[in-house]
Amino acid sequence: MRLPIRRRAAGRRTARVQRQSSWISRTRLLAALGLAGVSAGFYGLTAAKEFVVDPAQVTIDGVRYADSLEVRADLGLGDEADLSDGALAARNLFRLRTDDMRRRIESQPAVLSASVVAVIPNRLSVIVQERVPIFVWRAGEGAWLIDRDGVALAAADLEADADAAALPQIEDRRTGEAEIVLGSRIDPLDLDVARHLGALTPQLVGSTATSLTITVDDVDGWVVAVPGGWRAVFGPYTPDLHTVDNLDLQVQCLRSLLADREPKVGTVVLAVSADRCGTFTDASPSPKPGRGGQPQPSPEPSR
């Protein structure tokens, strides 16, 4: 005996599809209404004058060498006296592009990094991290603060800025060198030598002097000296032959030479080799043989 096969009525399936389609349509409608509400709310925020940046509420911290007026100009807020609807809308807190502001500020030579934060309802907080000068580079009539990357971050006012005057100073007397300008970088090899020699103190070379001078010229190259006293010729450095790797040994040689005869030393040529440190001349002329400015061997380098 066969039981009858029950079949689903086609009408029921169609009705279920229709109810599902109706449910999807209602969901989309609600989503659209919600989006419209959010858009309207956001437009209201961007149009509200309560959220227009107040120039008096713009704080800029961390600026010393950078130009604070340029930092404020880099914010791109326009003319503060312009109260037109377009100008106010451009200064609305919700329309500001703080990343663009940050990039413009960081383009200043003295600025290493910056952050720009919008604070409800109408404030901007700008924090600047500046480059830190490690020595002063003097060339011609100019003097520049140089950071660890070799960037000329600002002009050095050695009379008004005590901190700048206390930094090591490198005097470049060479001819034909590229002019240093704000934001330029000194040659990487010069930077390397300057960082090494700039870190020297009288104590590190065994001197009783109170200060050292550092110069570089076309004839002797790099020279460390005591004002009114001895001068030590370190020579010109190159990437391949006389490299900065020789500098530590040269300092050791200078220290061993000054240890027991500093008042007698005039000029030291630190031509370091396997068996000697170079040559030196006496500070005061003398008619005796082998003296009176005649070069003499300097001590053997200590190992």
C-alpha positions in Angstrom: 0.0 0.0 0.0 1.4 3.3 -1.0 1.0 6.4 1.1 0.1 9.6 -0.7 3.0 12.1 -1.2 2.4 15.5 0.3 3.7 18.4 -1.7 4.3 22.0 -0.4 2.0 24.5 -1.9 3.9 26.9 -4.1 2.1 29.8 -2.6 3.6 29.4 0.8 7.2 29.6 -0.5 6.4 32.7 -2.3 4.9 34.3 0.7 8.0 33.6 2.8 10.3 35.2 0.2 8.0 38.3 0.1 8.2 38.6 3.9 12.0 38.4 3.8 12.3 41.0 1.1 10.0 43.2 3.1 12.3 42.8 6.2 15.4 43.6 4.2 13.8 46.8 2.9 12.9 47.9 6.3 16.5 47.4 7.5 17.9 49.3 4.7 15.4 52.1 5.3 16.3 52.3 9.0 20.0 52.3 8.1 19.5 55.1 5.6 17.6 57.1 8.1 20.3 56.6 10.7 23.0 57.6 8.2 21.0 60.7 7.3 20.7 61.5 11.0 24.5 61.1 11.6 25.2 63.3 8.5 22.9 66.0 9.7 24.4 65.9 13.2 28.0 66.1 11.8 27.0 69.0 9.5 25.6 70.7 12.6 28.8 70.2 14.4 30.9 71.5 11.5 28.7 74.6 11.2 28.4 75.4 14.8 30.4 78.5 15.9 31.0 77.0 19.3 33.6 74.7 17.6 35.5 77.4 15.8 39.1 77.5 17.0 39.7 80.4 19.3 43.2 82.0 18.5 43.6 82.6 22.2 43.2 78.9 22.8 46.0 77.8 20.5 49.0 76.7 22.7 52.5 76.1 21.2 55.0 74.4 23.5 58.6 73.4 23.0 59.7 76.2 20.7 63.1 77.8 21.3 65.0 77.9 18.0 62.1 77.6 15.6 60.0 80.6 14.7 56.8 80.5 16.8 55.1 82.9 14.3 55.9 80.5 11.5 54.6 77.6 13.5 51.3 79.5 14.0 51.2 80.3 10.3 51.8 76.6 9.5 48.5 75.8 11.2 46.8 77.4 8.3 44.0 79.0 10.3 43.9 82.1 8.0 43.3 85.6 9.0 42.0 85.6 12.6 40.2 88.9 11.9 38.2 87.3 9.1 34.8 86.4 10.6 33.1 85.5 7.3 31.1 82.2 7.2 33.7 80.6 5.0 36.6 81.6 7.3 34.8 80.4 10.4 34.0 77.1 8.7 37.6 76.6 7.7 38.6 77.0 11.4 36.0 74.6 12.6 37.6 71.9 14.9 35.9 69.1 13.0 37.2 70.2 9.7 40.9 70.7 10.6 43.5 68.5 9.0 45.9 68.1 11.9 48.2 65.8 9.9 48.8 68.5 7.3 49.5 71.0 10.0 52.0 68.7 11.6 53.9 68.0 8.4 54.2 71.8 7.7 55.6 72.4 11.1 58.1 69.6 10.8 59.4 71.1 7.6 61.1 73.9 9.7 64.8 73.2 10.0 64.8 73.4 13.8 61.9 71.0 14.3 62.6 67.3 14.7 58.9 66.3 15.3 55.6 67.8 16.2 52.1 66.9 17.3 48.9 68.9 16.8 45.9 67.9 18.9 42.3 69.3 18.6 40.6 69.7 21.9 36.9 70.2 22.1 35.3 72.7 22.0 37.7 75.2 20.4 41.3 74.5 21.4 44.5 73.4 19.5 47.5 72.0 21.4 50.8 72.1 19.5 53.9 70.4 21.0 57.2 70.8 19.2 60.3 68.7 19.7 63.3 70.6 18.4 66.7 69.4 17.2 69.4 69.6 19.9 72.6 71.5 18.9 75.8 69.7 19.8 78.3 72.3 18.4 78.7 75.6 16.6 80.0 75.8 13.1 81.6 79.1 12.2 82.4 80.0 8.6 83.1 83.5 7.4 80.8 85.9 9.2 78.2 83.2 10.0 77.8 80.9 13.0 75.3 78.0 13.0 74.0 75.6 15.5 74.5 72.1 14.2 72.7 69.0 15.5 73.8 65.3 15.5 72.5 64.9 12.0 74.6 67.8 10.7 71.6 70.1 10.2 72.1 73.8 10.5 69.0 74.3 12.7 69.4 78.0 13.6 71.9 80.9 13.6 74.0 81.0 16.7 74.0 84.2 18.7 77.1 83.6 20.8 76.8 86.9 22.6 73.2 86.7 23.7 72.8 82.9 24.1 75.0 81.5 26.9 74.0 77.9 26.0 75.3 78.4 22.5 78.5 80.0 23.6 79.2 77.0 25.9 79.0 74.5 23.0 82.2 73.4 21.2 83.0 75.7 18.3 84.4 74.6 14.9 86.0 77.4 12.8 86.1 76.5 9.1 88.8 78.6 7.4 88.8 76.6 4.1 88.2 78.2 0.8 85.8 76.9 -1.8 83.5 75.1 0.6 79.8 75.1 0.2 78.1 78.0 2.1 76.2 77.0 5.2 72.6 78.2 5.2 69.6 77.6 7.4 68.5 74.0 7.0 71.6 72.8 5.1 73.7 69.9 6.2 77.4 69.9 6.6 79.5 67.2 4.9 79.1 63.8 6.7 82.9 63.4 7.0 83.2 66.8 8.5 80.3 66.0 10.9 82.1 62.8 12.0 85.4 64.6 12.7 83.7 67.5 14.4 81.7 65.2 16.7 84.9 63.5 17.8 87.1 66.6 18.2 84.3 68.6 19.7 84.0 66.1 22.5 87.6 66.7 23.5 88.3 68.6 26.7 91.7 69.8 28.1 91.5 67.0 30.7 91.0 64.3 28.0 94.3 65.3 26.3 96.1 65.8 29.6 96.3 69.6 29.4 96.2 72.1 32.2 94.6 74.7 29.9 91.0 75.9 30.5 89.8 75.6 26.9 90.6 74.3 23.4 90.0 75.7 20.0 89.2 73.6 16.9 89.9 74.9 13.3 90.1 73.4 9.9 92.0 75.0 7.0 93.3 74.2 3.5 96.9 73.7 4.7 96.9 71.7 8.0 93.5 70.3 7.9 92.0 69.8 11.4 93.9 71.5 14.3 93.2 71.5 18.0 95.0 74.2 20.0 95.2 76.0 23.3 94.8 79.8 23.0 98.3 81.3 23.3 99.9 77.9 23.6 100.5 74.6 21.7 98.7 73.5 18.5 98.1 69.9 17.5 97.8 69.2 13.8 95.4 66.3 13.2 95.5 66.8 9.4 92.9 66.4 6.7 90.7 63.4 6.9 89.5 61.3 3.9 87.1 58.4 3.6 89.9 55.9 2.6 93.4 57.0 3.7 93.5 59.1 6.8 90.2 58.1 8.3 88.4 59.0 11.6 89.4 55.6 12.8 92.9 57.0 13.4 91.6 59.8 15.6 91.6 58.0 18.9 95.2 56.9 18.5 96.1 60.5 17.7 94.4 61.7 20.9 96.4 59.1 22.9 99.6 60.3 21.3 98.8 63.9 22.1 98.1 63.0 25.7 101.4 61.1 26.1 103.3 64.0 24.5 101.8 66.7 26.8 102.1 64.6 29.9 105.5 66.0 31.0 106.3 68.7 28.6 103.2 70.8 27.8 104.8 74.2 28.5 107.6 73.4 26.1 105.5 72.2 23.2 104.8 74.5 20.2 103.4 72.6 17.3 102.6 68.9 17.2 102.1 67.1 13.9 100.2 63.9 14.8 101.3 61.7 11.8 100.7 58.5 13.7 102.6 55.4 12.5 103.5 52.0 14.0 106.6 53.3 15.8 105.9 57.0 16.5 103.2 59.6 17.0 104.7 62.2 14.7 106.8 65.3 15.3 106.7 68.4 17.5 108.5 71.7 17.8 109.4 73.7 20.9 107.3 76.6 22.0 110.2 79.0 22.6 113.1 79.5 20.1 116.5 78.4 21.2 119.9 78.5 19.5 120.8 75.0 20.7 121.0 72.3 18.0 117.9 70.2 17.6 115.7 73.0 19.1 114.5 76.4 18.2 111.5 75.2 16.2 113.2 72.2 14.5 110.9 69.2 14.3 111.7 66.4 16.8 110.3 62.9 17.0 107.3 62.6 19.4 106.8 59.6 21.7 105.8 56.2 20.4 102.1 55.6 20.4 100.8 53.9 23.5 98.8 50.7 22.8 
